[in-house]
Amino acid sequence: MKKLLARWRNADPAFKAFLIGVFFLGINAGVLSAAFNNYLHDSFNLTSKQRGFLEFPRELPGFLVIFMTGLLAALPVRKWAVITSLLTAVGVAGLGFMSPSYNMMLVWMLLWSAGSHLFMTVEGVMGLRFSKEGGHGRRLGQISGMTNFAAVAGAGFVWAVAKLAGPAIYRWSFFAAAVSSLVSAAMFARMKTAAEDSAPAGKRFIFRWKYKWFYLLNIFFGARKQIFLTFAPWVLVTVYGASPAVMAALALTAAGLGVFFRQGFGEIVDKFGERKVLAGDGILLLFICGGFAYLSFKPALYALFIIDNLMFAMRIPRTTYLNRIAEHKSDIAPSLSLGVTMDHAVSMIIPAAGGLLWAACGYKAVFIAASGLAAGIFFVSLGVDERPRRAAAAPLPAPAAQDGCC
């Protein structure tokens, strides 16, 4: 612990400000991951079909990320981070206090979603900027681990409030999430790096055939992700009767394990390469799909839910792969943004299709169909180039001299 504290004291101030901002924004994410499905069920009494179609507007800002980052291309990424936090704060406050109707809820959900999705690009770009050569996965894993550590606090808050607040659980939870987002905005506003001053965020838009495997991985991940963001918790809530406290406990467990798992996972990516890690994810996903389709033992389903949450760390190898093959460092930010857009183009379609399939054939059919995604991820990962990256693709320089934390 003394060594860890010493490294924190010696870390670059800009990196420390960024990491603290990530922590407070992660609290927001932890609250929403634990409470949002129950909030929809309790406040608007949605059917499974309606829940599936709701993902189209919720994921729309992710599809529009490439356009949002294009509008912001002239600004340093630090300001992108501030904007993400402010959008998230306003959106989640609206969910808690200004959603008397379903249509108003959609407005606030769009704002919250816009901030959350824009940060996906910010996290990758800033993580690479704060990395040293050969340690990109490790640094991204540290940032992702901090997000999970914060999600522990967010989910823990929901779990505690669920015991005390009764029907007011969502107001209290979303108020706390909004305040934490405002704090993150303040921390991001304090962050300033030499790298940021010397290099713009990047081009407005870029598409290169060389990055085709990166694009395909994002498309498959968008489909895979949405099955388990939408239908796995919906199965637990509606089929197996999981309460807000149970869902919060699952989110808390996944986030707590993720604090350590994601940091170690980043080092595994650095050591073994992206191809092996991504192929392993495809194999693991096949077992997870089979479990949700054929198992009815609740503890086993809870375990699979937690494992799948941990494997959302697959953004790390996709980001390090792009950094390794990028022809120019200015390609990275717009390419990450395009990857998010491709991810969410699929994310908007899959839930609606899954909702229709559930209504017609039952929830098991959704997960049986999703097993095809596992095969797709496995075969696409085989196309990942493991040759050493070119010198011209070096990441944006990290802030001067200091290695950073942890």
C-alpha positions in Angstrom: 0.0 0.0 0.0 2.9 2.4 0.8 4.4 1.7 -2.6 1.0 2.4 -4.3 0.6 5.7 -2.4 4.1 6.7 -3.3 3.4 6.1 -7.0 0.2 8.1 -6.7 2.0 11.1 -5.1 4.6 11.0 -7.9 2.1 10.6 -10.7 1.6 13.3 -13.3 -1.0 15.8 -12.0 -3.0 15.7 -15.2 -3.3 11.9 -15.0 -4.4 12.1 -11.4 -7.1 14.6 -12.3 -8.2 12.4 -15.2 -8.4 9.3 -13.0 -10.3 11.1 -10.3 -12.7 12.4 -12.9 -13.1 8.8 -14.2 -13.9 7.7 -10.7 -16.8 10.1 -10.2 -18.2 9.5 -13.7 -17.9 5.8 -12.9 -20.2 6.3 -9.9 -22.8 7.6 -12.2 -22.4 4.5 -14.4 -22.6 2.2 -11.4 -25.9 3.7 -10.3 -27.5 3.5 -13.7 -26.3 -0.1 -14.3 -27.8 -1.2 -11.0 -31.1 0.8 -11.1 -32.1 1.5 -14.7 -33.9 -1.7 -15.6 -35.8 -1.8 -12.4 -36.6 1.9 -12.9 -38.1 1.2 -16.3 -40.1 -1.8 -15.0 -41.4 0.0 -11.9 -42.1 3.4 -13.3 -43.4 2.6 -16.8 -44.4 -1.1 -16.6 -42.7 -1.9 -20.0 -43.2 -5.2 -21.7 -40.3 -7.2 -23.0 -41.1 -6.1 -26.5 -41.2 -2.4 -25.4 -38.0 -2.8 -23.5 -36.3 -4.1 -26.6 -37.5 -1.2 -28.8 -36.4 1.3 -26.1 -32.8 0.4 -26.9 -33.1 2.1 -30.3 -33.3 5.6 -28.9 -31.0 4.8 -26.0 -28.3 3.6 -28.4 -28.9 6.4 -31.0 -26.3 8.8 -29.4 -23.7 6.0 -29.7 -24.5 5.8 -33.4 -24.1 9.6 -33.6 -20.8 9.7 -31.8 -18.9 10.1 -35.1 -20.9 13.3 -35.8 -20.5 14.6 -32.2 -16.8 14.1 -32.3 -16.7 15.7 -35.7 -18.3 18.8 -34.3 -15.9 18.8 -31.4 -12.8 18.0 -33.5 -11.3 21.5 -33.0 -11.4 21.2 -29.2 -8.9 19.4 -27.0 -10.1 16.0 -25.7 -10.1 17.4 -22.1 -13.0 19.6 -23.1 -14.8 16.6 -24.6 -14.5 15.0 -21.2 -16.1 18.0 -19.5 -18.9 18.0 -22.0 -19.6 14.2 -21.4 -19.9 14.8 -17.7 -22.2 17.7 -18.0 -24.5 15.9 -20.5 -24.6 12.9 -18.2 -25.4 15.0 -15.1 -28.3 16.8 -16.8 -29.7 13.6 -18.3 -29.6 11.5 -15.1 -31.1 14.4 -13.0 -33.9 14.6 -15.5 -34.6 10.9 -15.2 -34.9 11.2 -11.5 -36.9 14.4 -11.2 -38.4 15.5 -14.5 -39.8 12.4 -16.1 -43.6 12.5 -15.4 -44.2 10.7 -18.7 -42.5 8.1 -20.9 -41.8 10.7 -23.6 -40.1 13.1 -21.2 -38.0 10.2 -19.9 -36.8 9.6 -23.5 -35.5 13.2 -23.7 -33.4 12.8 -20.5 -32.3 9.3 -21.4 -30.9 10.7 -24.7 -28.8 13.3 -22.9 -27.5 10.8 -20.4 -26.7 8.4 -23.2 -25.0 11.1 -25.3 -22.6 11.8 -22.5 -21.9 8.2 -21.7 -21.2 7.2 -25.3 -19.0 10.2 -26.1 -16.8 9.2 -23.1 -16.0 5.9 -24.8 -13.8 7.8 -27.3 -12.4 10.1 -24.6 -11.4 7.1 -22.5 -9.5 5.4 -25.3 -7.7 8.6 -26.6 -6.6 9.8 -23.1 -5.6 6.3 -22.0 -3.3 6.0 -25.0 -1.9 9.5 -24.4 -1.0 8.6 -20.8 0.6 5.3 -21.9 4.2 4.3 -22.4 5.4 2.1 -25.3 4.5 -1.6 -24.5 2.1 -0.6 -21.7 -1.0 0.6 -23.5 -3.1 -2.3 -22.3 -1.9 -1.9 -18.8 -2.8 1.8 -18.7 -6.2 1.2 -20.3 -6.8 -1.5 -17.8 -6.0 0.8 -14.9 -8.5 3.4 -16.2 -11.1 0.7 -16.7 -10.4 -0.7 -13.3 -10.9 2.7 -11.8 -14.3 2.9 -13.5 -15.2 -0.5 -12.0 -14.0 0.7 -8.6 -16.3 3.7 -8.9 -19.2 1.4 -10.1 -18.8 -0.5 -6.8 -19.6 2.8 -5.0 -22.5 3.5 -7.3 -24.0 0.1 -7.1 -23.4 0.0 -3.4 -25.3 3.2 -3.0 -28.3 1.8 -4.8 -28.1 -1.4 -2.7 -28.1 0.7 0.5 -30.8 3.1 -0.7 -33.0 0.1 -1.8 -33.1 -0.9 1.9 -34.0 2.5 3.2 -35.8 4.7 0.6 -38.5 2.4 -0.7 -40.3 4.0 -3.6 -38.0 7.0 -3.5 -35.0 4.8 -4.4 -34.7 6.2 -7.9 -34.8 9.9 -7.0 -32.1 9.4 -4.4 -30.0 7.2 -6.7 -30.2 9.5 -9.7 -29.5 12.6 -7.6 -26.3 11.0 -6.3 -25.4 10.1 -9.9 -25.9 13.6 -11.1 -23.8 15.1 -8.4 -21.0 12.7 -9.0 -21.0 13.6 -12.7 -20.7 17.3 -11.9 -17.7 16.6 -9.7 -16.1 14.6 -12.6 -16.7 17.7 -14.9 -14.8 19.8 -12.4 -11.9 17.4 -12.3 -11.7 17.1 -16.1 -11.7 20.9 -16.4 -8.5 21.0 -14.2 -6.7 18.5 -16.4 -4.2 20.0 -18.9 -1.4 18.1 -20.6 1.5 19.1 -22.8 0.4 16.4 -25.2 -3.0 17.9 -25.5 -1.7 21.4 -26.2 0.6 20.1 -29.0 -1.8 17.7 -30.7 -5.5 18.2 -31.7 -8.1 15.6 -31.1 -7.8 14.4 -34.6 -9.5 14.5 -38.0 -13.3 14.8 -38.3 -13.8 11.5 -40.0 -11.6 8.7 -41.4 -12.2 5.3 -43.0 -9.4 3.1 -44.1 -9.6 -0.4 -45.5 -6.5 -1.3 -43.4 -8.7 -1.0 -40.2 -11.4 -3.4 -41.4 -10.8 -5.9 -38.7 -11.1 -3.2 -36.1 -14.4 -2.1 -37.6 -15.7 -5.7 -37.7 -14.8 -6.3 -34.1 -16.8 -3.2 -33.1 -19.8 -4.4 -35.1 -19.8 -7.9 -33.5 -19.2 -6.4 -30.1 -22.1 -4.1 -30.5 -24.4 -7.0 -31.2 -23.0 -9.1 -28.4 -23.0 -6.3 -25.9 -26.6 -5.4 -26.5 -27.9 -8.9 -26.0 -26.4 -8.9 -22.5 -27.1 -5.3 -21.6 -30.8 -5.6 -22.6 -31.9 -9.2 -22.3 -29.7 -10.8 -19.6 -30.8 -8.4 -16.9 -34.4 -8.4 -18.3 -34.5 -12.2 -18.0 -33.3 -11.9 -14.4 -35.8 -9.2 -13.5 -38.9 -10.5 -15.3 -38.4 -14.3 -15.5 -36.6 -14.9 -12.3 -37.9 -12.0 -10.2 -34.6 -10.4 -9.3 -35.3 -7.3 -7.1 -33.5 -4.0 -7.3 -31.4 -5.1 -4.3 -30.4 -8.3 -6.2 -29.5 -6.5 -9.4 -27.5 -3.9 -7.4 -25.7 -6.8 -5.6 -24.8 -8.4 -9.0 -23.6 -5.0 -10.4 -21.6 -4.5 -7.2 -20.0 -7.9 -7.4 -19.1 -7.5 -11.1 -17.7 -4.0 -10.5 -15.7 -5.1 -7.5 -14.1 -8.0 -9.4 -13.6 -5.8 -12.3 -11.3 -3.5 -10.3 -8.7 -6.2 -10.2 -9.7 -8.1 -13.3 -9.4 -5.2 -15.8 -6.0 -4.1 -14.6 -4.7 -7.7 -15.0 -6.6 -8.1 -18.2 -4.8 -5.1 -19.7 -1.4 -6.7 -18.8 -2.6 -10.0 -20.4 -3.3 -8.1 -23.6 0.2 -6.5 -23.6 1.8 -9.9 -23.0 -0.2 -12.3 -25.3 -1.5 -9.9 -28.0 -5.0 -9.0 -29.1 -5.7 -12.0 -31.4 -5.5 -14.6 -28.6 -7.6 -12.5 -26.2 -10.3 -11.7 -28.7 -10.6 -15.4 -29.9 -10.9 -16.5 -26.2 -13.8 -14.0 -25.8 -15.7 -15.7 -28.7 -15.3 -19.1 -27.1 -16.4 -17.9 -23.7 -19.4 -16.1 -25.1 -20.6 -19.4 -26.6 -20.8 -20.9 -23.1 -22.5 -17.8 -21.7 -25.2 -17.9 -24.4 -25.8 -21.6 -23.7 -26.1 -21.0 -20.0 -28.8 -18.3 -20.4 -30.7 -20.5 -22.9 -30.6 -23.8 -21.0 -29.9 -23.2 -17.3 -32.5 -22.3 -14.7 -30.4 -22.4 -11.6 -30.3 -18.8 -10.4 -26.8 -18.8 -8.9 -25.4 -20.1 -12.1 -27.2 -17.4 -14.1 -26.0 -14.8 -11.7 -22.4 -16.1 -12.2 -22.7 -16.0 -16.0 -24.1 -12.4 -15.7 -21.1 -11.3 -13.7 -18.6 -13.1 -16.0 -20.1 -11.4 -19.1 -19.9 -8.0 -17.4 -16.2 -8.6 -16.8 -15.7 -9.5 -20.5 -16.9 -6.0 -21.5 -13.2 -5.2 -21.0 -12.8 -6.2 -24.7 -12.6 -2.5 -25.5 -9.0 -2.7 -24.3 -7.7 -5.1 -27.0 -9.7 -3.3 -29.7 -8.1 0.0 -28.7 -4.6 -1.3 -28.4 -5.0 -3.0 -31.8 -6.0 0.2 -33.4 -3.2 2.1 -31.8 -0.7 -0.6 -33.2 -1.9 -0.5 -36.8 -2.8 3.2 -37.1 -1.0 4.9 -40.0 -1.1 8.3 -38.2 -1.6 9.2 -34.6 -4.3 11.6 -35.8 -6.3 8.6 -37.0 -6.9 7.3 -33.5 -9.6 9.6 -32.2 -11.8 9.6 -35.3 -11.3 5.9 -35.8 -12.3 5.1 -32.2 -15.4 7.3 -32.8 -16.3 5.5 -36.0 -15.9 2.2 -34.1 -18.4 3.4 -31.5 -20.8 4.5 -34.3 -20.5 1.1 -36.0 -21.0 -0.7 -32.6 -24.2 1.3 -32.0 -25.6 1.0 -35.5 -25.9 -2.7 -34.6 -26.9 -2.0 -31.0 -30.0 -0.1 -32.2 -31.2 -3.0 -34.3 -30.4 -6.0 -32.1 -32.7 -5.2 -29.1 -35.8 -4.6 -31.3 -35.1 -7.8 -33.2 -34.5 -9.6 -30.0 -37.7 -8.3 -28.5 -39.7 -9.6 -31.4 -37.9 -12.9 -31.2 -38.6 -13.1 -27.5 -42.3 -12.3 -28.0 -42.6 -14.9 -30.8 -40.4 -17.8 -29.4 -39.5 -17.0 -25.8 -36.4 -15.6 -24.2 -34.3 -18.8 -24.8 -34.4 -18.2 -28.6 -32.7 -14.9 -28.1 -29.7 -16.5 -26.5 -29.6 -19.4 -28.9 -29.5 -16.9 -31.8 -26.8 -14.9 -29.9 -24.5 -18.0 -29.9 -23.9 -17.2 -33.6 -22.2 -14.0 -32.5 -19.7 -16.1 -30.6 -18.6 -17.8 -33.7 -18.4 -14.5 -35.6 -16.2 -12.9 -32.9 -13.9 -16.0 -33.0 -13.4 -16.0 -36.8 -13.0 -12.2 -37.1 -10.4 -12.2 -34.3 -8.3 -14.6 -36.5 -7.8 -11.7 -38.9 -6.2 -9.5 -36.3 -2.6 -8.6 -37.4 -0.1 -9.4 -34.7 2.9 -7.9 -36.5 4.7 -5.1 -34.6 3.2 -1.8 -35.2 4.9 0.8 -37.3 6.8 3.7 -35.7 4.6 6.2 -37.5 1.7 4.9 -35.5 3.1 5.9 -32.1 0.5 7.2 -29.7 0.2 10.8 -28.8 3.1 11.6 -26.4 2.3 11.1 -22.7 2.8 14.0 -20.3 6.3 14.7 -19.4 8.5 12.3 -17.5 6.3 10.6 -14.9 4.9 7.1 -15.3 1.7 7.8 -13.5 -0.2 5.8 -10.9 -0.4 2.1 -10.0 
